[in-house]
Amino acid sequence: MKHRTGAAVAALGLALALPACGSDDEESSSSSGDAKPAAFKVTLGDASKGKSTVKAPKTVKAGLVEVSAENTGKRTHDAQIIGVDGDHTAQQVSKIVNAEGGPIPEWLHGGGGLGTLAPGQSGTVTDVLEPGRYFVFDTEGGASAEFEVTGEGGSAELPSTPATITAKEYGFETSGLKAGTNEITFENAGKELHHVLAVPYAKGATLAEVKKFATSDEQPSGPPPVDFEKAAGTTVLDGGKAQVAELELKKGKYAFLCFIQDRKGGPPHVAKGMLQEIAIK
């Protein structure tokens, strides 16, 4: 379930800009009648030999959770939230996350979080977390931190936003997107895991060129038709889940893509047609 596709795309990396930050190792909670979300701060850093460090609170209260992450290192890191059923370990989760195209078991759940953060960058999203065991996982450096979501959960609802992106098998529906900072609700209305990556076109690129590039396992012979270093996007969500995030988009054409495979394994969703051209005005 790692954000990967062909060799050309993997080599470029996925840059994500989600501004704002929170406090370090504090946890706040709210009663079921309080609309203020609980705060959950993740600190990402560097370790030796390309590895990373992840620090996070041990618990957070179920319901609305404001997840913030800060990259204090000199390399890119991310903060994917992964829920697990039963007593599955971080090592088992890591094996699945790094198995490109492999099956994703039903006991593993995409819970949101923050995508790739550049050195010194921070970001914030709002998720709804149900009670249970979770890991916040840095897919860039392999480290993780386990935490528990406590309480009863239940009726928490995300705040409304001016823009929406809805994913399903195998496409996207969008509304309200504009040039600038977009506060969005990203909803997975499908049954499979999904995320969205919004990648701007290179000057003069066509949809046919983008499709060929995004679905190929070969290195491109020339400049790519999209600029992954200026991409914006979300982390992975289970079907039926949603989160509130910010996407910074510029005027022009974007490719909206999903690189996660079905739970049974197989090619990434972009290879099944989950690639759409979206014009941002």
Buried (B, 14 or more C-beta within 10 A) or exposed (E): BBBBBBEBBBEBEBBBBBEEEBEBEEBBBBEEEEEEBBBBBBBBBBBEEEEBBBBBBEBBBBBBBBBBBBBBBEBBBBBBBBBBEEEBEBEBBBEBBEBBBBEBEEBBBBBBBBBBBBEEBBBBBBBBBBBBBBBBBBBBBBBBBBBEBBBEBEEBEBEEBEBBBBBBBBBBEBEEBEEEEBBBBBBBBBEBBBBBBBBBBBEEBEBEBBBEBBBBEEEBEEEBBBBBEBBBBBBBBBBEBBBBBBBBBEEEBBBBBBBBBBBEEEEBBBBBEBBBEBEBE
